Amino acid sequence: MRKIVAILLILVLLTTMAALTGCDLPGKSDAEPTLAVTTPTSTPEADVTPGEETPTTAPDRFPDRANADTGKGSPKELSENDVAPEFSLAMYDGTKFRMSEHDDEVVLLNFWATWCGPCVSEMPDLMKLAKENIPGFTIRFISIGDDAATVAQFIAENGYDRSLIGCADGTRISEYYPCDYIPYTVIVVNGIVRETLIGSRSYNDYKSILDKYTGK
């Protein structure tokens, strides 16, 4: 009888220990705990420096367009005939570029990084295009692989136009204009994506593309 009581006590003790420690899920016994990461929802100050966002409301022309500043819409790979997602970004001269304010123009968005050889090699040709002041044409260079200080140093060393370059570090812009490789160039005409280009191009290549949309 004593043996039976002892066995019962042992079974009760084991059951209690199991309830306190829990059970390992298959494949999770050695896994590290996972932390949930959320995107901050606080509103940045209006006076921004390169790399900071300025919240905007969806423009009336495309009320349903995705908005990188507010996190509206689901980011996706851009295709021809997509509405170009809204975003605003401080340029290094202190001005702010807002995508929706150029919905009546041809816009070339060049995504690049200072450590990307092809990006750096094609920049002089794109800057040459910018200096031609083609009517109805706007170009902006958006760094997606550097911090603001690194880009500022690059601009100073090369003497590039500060009004054309911004740093997307700390923003959602690269989520709404996703790419696997850079340079990545998006041609937007009247607010609509017309072409996406991966890799570097020459001055003549870009000029030929733009001529199709600017009527040259």
GIGIDA-V277446 format. One record per residue. N is the residue number from 1. RES is the residue in three letters. PSI is psi as a letter, one per 30 degrees, with the letter a starting at -180 (NA if undefined). OMEGA is omega in whole degrees, 0 to 359 (999 if undefined). Layout:
n->(N,N)
res->(RES,RES)
psi->(PSI,PSI)
omega->(OMEGA,OMEGA)
This chain:
n->(1,2,3,4,5,6,7,8,9,10,11,12,13,14,15,16,17,18,19,20,21,22,23,24,25,26,27,28,29,30,31,32,33,34,35,36,37,38,39,40,41,42,43,44,45,46,47,48,49,50,51,52,53,54,55,56,57,58,59,60,61,62,63,64,65,66,67,68,69,70,71,72,73,74,75,76,77,78,79,80,81,82,83,84,85,86,87,88,89,90,91,92,93,94,95,96,97,98,99,100,101,102,103,104,105,106,107,108,109,110,111,112,113,114,115,116,117,118,119,120,121,122,123,124,125,126,127,128,129,130,131,132,133,134,135,136,137,138,139,140,141,142,143,144,145,146,147,148,149,150,151,152,153,154,155,156,157,158,159,160,161,162,163,164,165,166,167,168,169,170,171,172,173,174,175,176,177,178,179,180,181,182,183,184,185,186,187,188,189,190,191,192,193,194,195,196,197,198,199,200,201,202,203,204,205,206,207,208,209,210,211,212,213,214,215,216)
res->(MET,ARG,LYS,ILE,VAL,ALA,ILE,LEU,LEU,ILE,LEU,VAL,LEU,LEU,THR,THR,MET,ALA,ALA,LEU,THR,GLY,CYS,ASP,LEU,PRO,GLY,LYS,SER,ASP,ALA,GLU,PRO,THR,LEU,ALA,VAL,THR,THR,PRO,THR,SER,THR,PRO,GLU,ALA,ASP,VAL,THR,PRO,GLY,GLU,GLU,THR,PRO,THR,THR,ALA,PRO,ASP,ARG,PHE,PRO,ASP,ARG,ALA,ASN,ALA,ASP,THR,GLY,LYS,GLY,SER,PRO,LYS,GLU,LEU,SER,GLU,ASN,ASP,VAL,ALA,PRO,GLU,PHE,SER,LEU,ALA,MET,TYR,ASP,GLY,THR,LYS,PHE,ARG,MET,SER,GLU,HIS,ASP,ASP,GLU,VAL,VAL,LEU,LEU,ASN,PHE,TRP,ALA,THR,TRP,CYS,GLY,PRO,CYS,VAL,SER,GLU,MET,PRO,ASP,LEU,MET,LYS,LEU,ALA,LYS,GLU,ASN,ILE,PRO,GLY,PHE,THR,ILE,ARG,PHE,ILE,SER,ILE,GLY,ASP,ASP,ALA,ALA,THR,VAL,ALA,GLN,PHE,ILE,ALA,GLU,ASN,GLY,TYR,ASP,ARG,SER,LEU,ILE,GLY,CYS,ALA,ASP,GLY,THR,ARG,ILE,SER,GLU,TYR,TYR,PRO,CYS,ASP,TYR,ILE,PRO,TYR,THR,VAL,ILE,VAL,VAL,ASN,GLY,ILE,VAL,ARG,GLU,THR,LEU,ILE,GLY,SER,ARG,SER,TYR,ASN,ASP,TYR,LYS,SER,ILE,LEU,ASP,LYS,TYR,THR,GLY,LYS)
psi->(e,e,e,e,e,e,e,e,e,e,e,e,e,e,e,e,e,e,e,e,f,l,k,k,l,k,g,g,e,g,k,k,k,k,k,k,k,l,k,k,g,l,k,l,l,e,j,l,l,k,f,l,l,j,k,l,l,k,l,e,e,i,f,g,k,l,j,f,e,f,g,k,l,j,k,l,k,k,l,k,g,k,k,k,k,k,l,k,k,k,l,f,g,f,l,k,k,k,e,f,f,g,f,g,l,k,k,j,j,j,k,l,l,f,g,j,e,e,e,e,e,f,e,e,e,e,e,e,e,e,f,f,h,k,k,g,k,k,k,k,k,j,k,g,g,l,l,e,e,e,e,e,e,e,e,e,f,f,h,l,j,f,f,f,k,l,k,g,k,g,l,g,e,f,e,f,i,k,l,f,l,l,k,k,k,k,j,k,j,h,f,k,k,e,k,k,k,k,l,l,l,l,e,e,e,e,e,e,e,e,f,f,f,f,g,NA)
omega->(179,179,180,179,181,179,179,179,178,179,179,180,179,180,180,179,179,181,182,185,183,182,176,174,179,177,184,188,182,186,175,177,182,179,178,180,180,178,180,181,180,183,179,177,183,180,189,172,181,179,179,181,171,183,178,174,181,180,183,184,178,187,183,184,176,185,182,181,184,182,180,177,181,179,179,175,184,179,177,179,171,172,181,180,177,170,172,185,177,174,185,174,179,177,178,176,176,187,185,179,180,181,178,184,169,183,175,177,182,180,192,174,182,182,181,182,179,178,182,183,181,184,177,179,179,176,177,177,181,182,180,177,179,181,177,181,179,178,175,178,183,179,179,183,183,170,187,182,180,180,179,179,179,180,182,182,184,177,182,180,183,182,184,189,176,180,184,180,180,179,177,188,181,176,183,173,188,176,178,182,173,3,178,186,180,176,181,180,181,177,183,177,179,179,171,186,177,181,183,178,177,176,182,179,181,180,180,179,182,179,180,187,180,177,179,999)
